[in-house]
Every structure is written in structure tokens, then in C-alpha cells.
Amino acid sequence: MKTIPLYDKDAFAKEFAAKVISCEEVFTGDRKLYKVVLDQTLFFPEQGGQTSDIGTIDSSNVVDVQIENEIIYHYCTSGFLSGESVNAKIDWNHRFNNMQQHTGEHIFTGLAHKKYGADNVGFHLSDNTVTLDLNVELNQEQIRELELAANQLIAKDVEVRAYYPEPALLPAIDYRSKKEISGPVRLVEIEGTDICACCAPHVKTTGQVGILKVVDFGKYKGGTRVYILCGLRALEDYNRRMSILAKTYQKLSCMEDEIPEKVAGIIEDNKQLKFSVSEVKFSALMSQIEKYPSDLIDVTIFTEDLDAKNMRDGVNALVEKHAGLCAIFSGNDEDGYNFVIGSSTRDCSAIATGLRELLGAKGGGSKQMAQGNVMATRSQIENTL
């Protein structure tokens, strides 16, 4: 017996009565749940790129809803008897939030299709992320233009209609669909903007979307992936960002408009500080190198926090004075070491290969100089060399 999808008839209904058709105990990971089939349901199952509704059946929590072979399964925290009458309630805040996001996606995609001929080739709506994939590359100016047009359409508060057209009329309707559909086709139509095949619940008018904000976008598989937030999610995200901004300018002791200039100054100061510290470390390294007697053939130095340039310059200075293997390892036993090795008489590439084979080091180079990194202790490195 198929479950009657009440969400198809009224996306704004919140509660319903039903009869339990079957209940099966299942395990998902380490968690025991009950797989419940009802004769009718308002719970929208995960499909079409959108996660499912959640809510309650009597006192049992509905944590997931799936559809398999046209049968809708409610995954509940407690079980029921077959034939039992139950009362169920969807989590309305979760449902309305999803409807805002999904209708917003239709608005944005419909506008992109009308203006740029873009087709929606992917959609994902979870509790945290809303992405839509278009098969056309769009730049920032085009994205902002579509975002503005979407919000203008939202402000007009036009009708959003979900319906099943007569099968005989369907071939004459120019509607969007990501795949071929067999059987009845449910269309979601936004007046004057978009007609799309879709199974999900939607708001009644565009005004109920509230606002649409593009939070990010980028190239994706030859097209564009767009991240959007609508309505209450957009408000929550705005409040989160404003809180971060407020904490930032308070920490920097400046007005919010001054943050970019203030941060740029801090970055420049940090660069100068790093340069100064690097010069001091290199000076200390060269003083150490000068103390080694010139008749010493091999020299290996272990140190901390040297950058790659200082290590290479230090090894070059060692090679001028010492005929054997000259090496500098910078790091510690816990985090591993970066290394540069050089020699006028030894094959540094072969030595680097040995370090890879014996200690799992990464890197390589030429006969005269090689560099890389290794997760090993100082004692292991010294013994290997």
C-alpha cells in the first residue's frame, strides 16, 4: 500500500492523523530506530536534493524520512503496532525554513535560465548548506545582477503555484527538469519567471521567501556553483557575520569602516617583524657556522624555526668551508624536521633518496643540494646519516 503524500496537497499543514501500516526495528550505525510506514503523511522524504522533514509521531521523534520504491519510511525513536492510530506533527520551523530555501533556488535558477540560458544540473539543501549548480560560467557582476533581480521578484510577492497538469497538456508546457520523469509530473510555477518539475513543498508567494543572499560562488565542472541563503537562514547568517565584525573592530580599537586599513597595517607590520626575526636568526646561524673549524669534513646542524632561504644560505656557507656532507635540520622530534643538505663531493640526491627509503622523508633535489622534510627524531636522523 502506498502512503498518501499529504504534503503534495497542502505544504502549510502541520499536523495529521494516520494509521500505522507496518513497523520494523532497524539499526543505523549503533543506533536502534523503528522504520514506520503510515497510510498517509505530511512528512516530506529526502529527495530532489533536499533533506527530509523531522517532527513527531505521538511521543516518538521522527529523525529521518526516506522514500524507497514509492514507499515512505519514517525513522522513529520508538515503535508502534500495525493498525495503530497515531497523531503526527512536523517540525514547522524546519519545514518553513526548507521551503524558503527551495523556493529561493527556483527563483534564482529561473532567472538565470531566462537571462543566460543556464540549466540547473545540481541542487543540495541540507540543514547547513544550500547550493545550486548551473551549467554556465557566471562572473561576479552577473551573480549580483541575478541576486538583485531575485530580491525584486521576492518583493513583488507573486504567486508560487504547485500543481499536476493534465497529461495531455504537459507536452505544450515549457518547463525545466533535470531528468526525464515517468508518470504524473508535478510542476512548481512562479508567475512570469519559472516553471519547474519539483516534488518538494514550497511557499505560497515569493514574498514568503523574505530575502535571498548569495553568500559565495565559484567555477564548478565547467559551470558555476552558487551558495545561497534565504529568509530566516539569511537573517541568522547576517547576525552571525555582524557579531564577528563587531568583535573584530572592538579588538582592533577602530571603527568598522577602518577594519581593512587596520588589518592591512597589521599584516605589513607582521611581514617586517618576520623579516627582522629572520635576519637575527640568520645572523646567529652564521655565527655558529663560523665557529666550526675548517678541517671538519662533515657538519650537521639541528635548530628550530629557520625558513627555507636561511637554511639554503647556511648550507651554501658550510659547503664553502667543509668538503663533506653539510646539512641543516630545522624542527623538533615531535613535529619533525625540514632539511637542506649540500656537498661539493657527495651526491645529495642519493642521500635524500636514502632518507626517503629509511625514514620516509619527502623531498629531493640535485647532486649538489637537496631539501625536504622528515618525521623522525634527531637521533634517528643522525644514525641514518
Number of C-alpha atoms within 10 A of each C-alpha: 9 13 16 16 16 15 20 18 13 13 20 16 13 16 17 16 16 20 17 17 19 18 21 15 14 13 10 9 6 6 8 14 20 22 24 24 24 25 17 19 25 24 30 27 25 18 16 14 16 19 18 24 23 24 22 19 24 15 13 16 19 27 15 19 21 19 14 8 6 10 15 25 23 29 26 26 18 18 17 21 13 15 14 12 14 15 13 20 20 22 15 16 11 14 21 21 17 28 23 25 30 25 25 29 26 23 28 26 26 26 21 24 18 12 11 13 14 20 19 24 14 14 18 17 21 14 12 7 12 23 21 21 23 25 18 20 16 20 13 11 9 14 18 14 13 20 21 16 17 25 20 15 21 20 16 11 16 17 15 20 15 25 15 13 13 10 11 7 8 14 9 8 10 10 14 18 15 14 8 6 10 6 6 11 17 17 23 24 21 22 15 10 17 21 22 20 20 21 18 24 22 29 23 19 18 26 20 21 26 19 24 28 21 19 12 13 18 14 16 14 11 10 18 21 24 23 18 23 26 26 21 19 22 19 16 13 15 14 12 11 12 12 11 11 14 13 13 15 17 12 9 15 12 13 12 15 9 12 17 10 11 16 13 11 12 13 12 11 12 12 12 12 12 12 12 12 13 17 13 12 17 19 14 11 18 16 11 12 18 12 8 13 10 13 9 11 13 14 19 15 16 14 14 13 13 20 13 15 12 19 24 21 15 24 24 20 16 27 23 12 18 20 18 17 22 27 28 25 25 20 21 17 13 9 11 17 25 24 25 29 31 29 23 17 13 16 18 25 20 15 21 26 18 15 21 17 11 12 16 14 22 17 18 21 19 13 18 16 23 23 24 19 21 21 19 17 17 16 10 13 16 10 8 12 12
